[in-house]
Amino acid sequence: MATVTDTYLRDELAERHERLEAAIAAGGESARLAGLLEEVDAALKRMDQGNYGLCDVCHESVEADRLLTDPLLRTCLDHLTADERHALEQDLDLAARIQSSLLPKTDLALGGWEAFYHYEPAGAVSGDYCDLLPAEGNSGDLFFLIGDVSGKGVAASMLMAGLRAIVRTLIGASPPINVLMEQANRLFCESTAASHFATLVCGRASRSGRIEISNAGHCPPLLARGGEVLAFGATGLPIGLFCGGAFEVTTFDLSPGDTLLLYTDGLTETRDRSNTEYGAVRLTDLLRARHTLPARDLVAACRESVAAFRSGSPRLDDLTVMTIRRSSPARSAASRP
């Protein structure tokens, strides 16, 4: 049975075939377009023969994320020519710089809230998503988001950029969290292949100290309140799996010193040399012991703990960690100068 990815790639190639034929019929650059049409038709023929996606040199599989980006590829990374490798390195460098420019400031203080995050791709680019956004107007509210799109590498980073664009457009209207999640889910689902989805936590921190949070299949955010640590599990499926569906919202209040810790599975699924996972228990214990630290220092403590646990073993996944800390009661609008 063909996989969802196979179906997507066949549909993508068929659509390119139709567009190229239409462009040639309209009198486009016939020689160049005819060459592209031959490549597309050759790829479709390889699909019918069952050898599509195999490297022309070693006959092993071409990387799936690269095929999703360019379905005409015929060489795996190990067998690129020097010129192709150089071009790929330039493309990855550009993609990394573009992705870096999309990230928010690493720290933010607003409305009695203190926020900080660390974003660390495993390679040149990442499929992790994080954002910190003040609400429109002078409410002093803060939107915070963290997520992880399916896949790896450039393809995942492109999905991350698309998800960011969707969320930022919707947040401009400051909708309720459940509405924001429902709309983001529908738009992401309609604009991506069926094999693509994203786990996502979306929250709103209000000037009053109230947190509203919805978790679409993501790692449970942890709340440190005194010596107690509470986990908030998923309240909905990852976005993009189904175009419809509701997303529940959990509401609670934070007092000065209370801290919310959010992270991607690159943190808890980090493995040491014996292949043991870092795990949620270690993270919970760390938060319980270090919850009084400022947001920046708590993130640093998480990174140090994971690095010490890994003890030199290779890092295999993107890692993002974010803290939202109630620093002080915000002054009311009437008391502001």
N, C-alpha and C positions, 0 to 999 in steps of 0.2 A: 504494500500500500504506500502511495506517495505521501511524504510528510507535508505539513503545512508550509514549510520553507520551500520544498520542491515545487509545490503548487504556486506559491508566490513568485518564484523565479521564472517559472514557465509563463505565468500571466504577464510578468514584467517584460519578458523577451517578446511575447506575442504582441504586446502593445507597442513596443519599439518597432517591430516589423511593420505594423500598420502605419505608424507615423512616418517611417522612412519611405514606404511606398507612396504615401500621400505627398510627401515633400518632393520626391522624384517626379511624380506626375505633374506637380505644379511648376516644374522647371527649375528646381534647386540645383545646387552644385552636384551635378549628376555623378561625376567620377568618384568624389569623396563619399557621397551618400550611398552609391552603389557598393562601395567597399565595406561600409558599415553594415549595409543590408546583408552582404555575404557573411560577415562575422556573426550576425544575429541568427541567420538561417543555419549556419554551421553549429552554433550552440544548441539550437532547437533539435537539430539532427542528432547531436551527441546525447541529448536527453532521451530521444526515442531509442537510441542504441544502448543506453544504460551506462555510458562512460562520461557523462557530463560531470564537471567538477573535479576531474582528475588532472594532475599535473602532467604536462607533455613530456617532462624530463624523467621524473621518478615514478610516475603513475600512482602516486599517493594522493590523498584528498587535498584540494586547495582549501585554505582556511575559510570556514563558513561566513564569518563576519566580513571578509573581503569580498566574497561573492555577492553578499547582500548589498554591498556598496557598488560593486561593478560586476554584473553577471557574465561579462565577456572574458573574465580573467582565465588564463590557461596555465599559469605557473604558480607554484607554491612559493612561500617566502624563501625557502632554502635554495631555490634555483633561479632567483632573479639575476639578470645581468647586472654588471656594475652600474650602468646608466639607469636601469630600472630601480636598483637599490637606492641610488642617490636621489632619484625623483621621489621615491617613497619616503625617504628620510626628510626631504624638504616638505612634503605634504603633511607628515606627522608633526613636524615642528610648527608649521602654520596652524594645524588643527589644535595643537596644545596652546598656542598663544591666543587663538580665538576663544577656546574654552576658558582659559584663565581670565580673559576680559569679561566673560559672562558672569563670573562669580561676584557676589556682593562683598562689601568690606568684611574683613574677618571679625571685627568687633563692632558692637553697636550698643549705645546706651540711650534709652527712650522710655519716658513715662514711668520711671521707677523700675525699669528692667535693664539687665545687663546680659548681653549675649556675645558668645564667641564660638568660632568653629575652626576646625582643621580639616583640610581637603587634600587627600593624597592619592593620586592615581597609581595603579600598579604598573602601568606602562606610560606611553606618551599622553594618552587621554583617558578619560574615565566615564563610566556609565552611571556614577553616583550623581545625585541631584541635591543641592542644598540652596536655601535662599532665606534672606532676612529682609523684610519689606515693611516700612512704616505704612499704616493705613492712610488712605487719602484724607485730606483735611487736617484738622488740628485735634483729632481725638486722642492722640498719644498712644494708640493701639499699635501692636506689632504683630505682623504675620510671620510665622516661621515654618519652614518646610524642609523635609529631608526624605530622600527616596533612592531607589535603585532600579534602573531600567534593565530589561532582559538583554542578554548578550554581553559581548566584550568588545574592546577596542574602538575603532573609528565608528562602526555601525552603532554601537551603544552610545557613543558621545553625541552622534547626530540625533538619536532619539531623545537624549537628555536635553539637547538644545530645543527640540520641538516641544517637549513637555514644559520647559521653562517659559517659552513664548506663550503657550496656552495659559499657564497659570498666571503669568504677569498681566496678560490681557484681561483675564477675568477678575483679578484682584482689584483692578482699577475702579470697579463698581462697588467694592467692599461688600460682597454678598455674604450671607450666613455661611458658615463652614460647610454644612451639609450640601447646600446649593452649589457652592464652589466645587466640591468634590464630584457631585453628580455631573456638572457641566464639563469639568476637566475630563472625567471618565468618558463621556460621550464624544467629545471632540478628539481625544487621543485615540479612541477606538475607531472612529470614522476616518482618521487620517493616517493610520498605520496598518501594517499587515496583521493578519489574525494571530501570527506567532509572537507578536510583540506586546508586552505589558510592562507595568511598572508597579512596584510597591511604593507606597507614599504615606507619610505622616504630614498632616497639615494642621496647624494650630493658630490661634489668635490669643495674644496676651493683652488684656485690657488695662487701662490706667488704674482701675479699681483693684487689681491683683487677681482678677479672674482669668482662668485659662479655659478655652474651648479647644478640643482636640479630636481629630478623627484619624483612624489608623486603617489604611487600606492594605492589609496583608504585609505590613512592614515589621521589623524588629520592635519589640515592645519598648516604648519610652519608659524611663525610670524616674520616679519622683522621690527626691530625698527631702524628708521633713523630719528634722531632729535626727533621732537615731533610727528612724523607720524608712524603708525603701519600698515603694509601691511600683508595680509594673502595670502598664496599660496595653493589653494585647489588642490584636486586630479586631476591628468592629465591622469590617467589610472585606470583600475580595480585592485583589490588586486591580488597579485601573487598567482598562484596555481589554480585559478578558471578555466582558460582555458590555454592550453599549448602553444597557439600562441597569437599573439597580439603585438602591438607597444606601447611604453611608451614615451610620450613627455617629453622634457627637457626644463626647464625655466632657462634663464641666466640673471644675473644682477651683478652689481659691488657694493662692499662695501667699504666705506671710514673708516678711523680710528674712532672708537667709535660706528660704526654701529654693531648691534647684531642680530643674528638669533636665535630664540627660538623654539625648537622642543620638543614634549611631546607625551605621550600616553594617551588614553582616561581615564585611571585611575586618571588623574589629573582633567580634565574638567567634568567628570561624578561623581566626589566625591559629596556625599550628606550630608546635615546637618541633624539635628534632626527632622526638619519638612519635610524632604524628598525633599528638593530643591537642584538642581544641582549647583555646583560651576560655570560651564559654560564658554564658550569662551569669553563672554563680560568681566567678571571679570578678566580673564587672560590678555586680551588685555589692560584693564585699568591699571593693575599692571605693565605690560611691558612699557606702555607709561610713567608711573610715575617713574619707577626705571631703565630705560634703560641705564643710565650712569654707573651703577654698574659694577665692574669686573665680569667675567663669573661665578666664584665661588659664589660671593655674590648674584648675580641675581638668581641662582639656590636656594640658601638658602632662599631668599625672597619669591620665589614661594612656597617652602615647608612650610614656616611659615604662609603664607596667607591661604593655603589649610588647614593646621592643625587648624588654628583659626576658619575658616569657618565650618569645620567638628564638632568642639566643642565636641569632645568625642564620636561622633557617629562611629560605626564600619566601618573600611575600607574594602571594598568588592572587590577591584580589584588591580592588580599590578600597580605601578606608576613609570614612568621614565620621567625625564626632562633633557634636554641637551641644553647648550648654545654654540654658535660659534660666537666669537667676533673678529672683526678686530681691532687688538691692535696697529699696526703701519705698515707703508709701509716697506715691506721686502727689504733688500739690494739685488742688483743684484748679479749674480754669479761672475761677474768681480770685484765687490767691496769687496767680502768676503776675509778674510785673508787666 
